[in-house]
Amino acid sequence: MSKQSNIKNKIIEQYGKIASADDGSLSCCSTTSSGCCGTTEALISPIESSKTIGYDQNDLNSVPQSSILGLGCGNPSTFAHLKEGDVVVDLGSGAGIDVFIAANIVKNEGRVIGIDITDAMLEKARRNAKIHGYQNVEFRKGDIEEKIPVEDNSVDVVISNCVINLTEDKVNTFKEIHRILKPNGVGRLIISDVVTSREVEKVLVNEDNWCGCVDGALTKANYLDSIKKAGFTNVEILEERPGNVVEDSEKKTRNITSITVKAIKN
């Protein structure tokens, strides 16, 4: 089995555990002592964690509470400027927090599709949608770096929160996003993610740190270049937040930074 498939299996295993921990005791940062989303010296609730990275209390109050897992590194919905009737796709949708926030904005005239690779997350999200009566949402299983299960040229906005760093092939992931967005300057991506001051060599990658959004992170320059290589234009950083300083197996430090990026499909 390749290291890539090992990492992917580890991601599915870890995020399955997070989905099953209803008390919010696990997070993306709990897979590693260093963390990526901020300090892990003291555990805080998923709601407080979400507020720390940019979620509004009113938005948090408006969605199923069990969809709030305290994951992520930003709030892409803040910058998405969604409107009624939009078709939105959320990559790595987890228990559905960003899907439900978007669904409340696009209303019944719009549609929001959550994509996740983890069965336990999909089950949790679908249960949330059913219990709370969301008619304009759908959750699909998919590996976003191979094939996003969405039609070509059909989406107004793609959002994602601290997920693309987990993929092995970033350029292909962004190509898939480009494929599903509407053309002619209509389709856009708004993504919050983490970048690093120095990338980890493949031979030094730690699977737990990759799952914790650390070892799979690109430098800011390489991250933006991956978006451009996929065919996007007007790539810009909308927000930048300093994160933790982490240490690799060779005791070398790296700075982890959260960014929110916008790009357009022409």
Protein Blocks (a to p, Z undefined) as FASTA:
>chain_A
ZZklmmmmmmmmmmmmmmmmmnopacfklmpfnbmnbcfkbccdfklmmmmnopafklmm
mpcfklpgoiajbdfklmnopaehiacddehklnolmmmmmmmmnommbccddddfbfkl
mmmmmmmmmmnopakbccddddfkloccbdehibfbdcdehklmmpmblmlmmmmmmmmp
cgehlaccdddddddfbdcdfklpcfklmmnopmmpccfklmmmmmmmnopahiacfbdc
dddddddfkopacdddddddddddZZ
